[in-house]
Amino acid sequence: MQKLLLLEDDISLVDGLEYSLRRNGFEIEVTRTVKEARETLGSGKKYDLLLLDVTLPDGSGFEICEGLRQTGNQIPIIFLTASDEEPNIIRGLDGGADDYITKPFKLGELCSRIRALLRRSGMRRNEGNGYLVSGALEMNLLQSKVSLNGRTLDLTGAEYHLLRILVENRGQTLTRSQLLDWLWDGNGHYVDDNTLSVYVRRLREKIEKYPSHPEHLLTVRGFGYQWKE
């Protein structure tokens, strides 16, 4: 069971979050002040993801996030806050947060974002030597660069992430729903179904010898897509 740490001082919200997250299979521990969160994180306990409020009685969730990133800690972090002002959103994301959700929010959407972040975090932990290789295709994960037969490909950020997901899961059929969830853009907008089709087409144009008859980025009709070595 994946363990989450929640920093939130609104008791009514805490009760609802605890109930919903536990029903979705997460273990959750609650702190209500910056001081308490720091003590908990410094106790040696291990967490898979943090949910942080911004405005707290003794400080800000920004302090927790920025402090962790300064020490190199890359635990996934989501801000949950009533503040939707652009400067706060910018500070949160620039300070190292992976996502920023403004209240009120739908609990189902929150759980979806948590699962997407946890999957991406699992990928990061399995990067190995920093490269993914599939035949003549090589992905430099540290520099976010891709080369094919020694030639660097010009990919957008979304194309790169889609390709990485497919290569990481080579030989497995990934549903469109899974890919849409993984391609969450972190800025408050979902990648929709039509956009996914565009990304797939563009990727094929860049990596396939015959894009209309792909050998690697395959469509599994009625299910989704698969990367074949």
Disulfide bonds with the S-S distance in Angstrom:
none
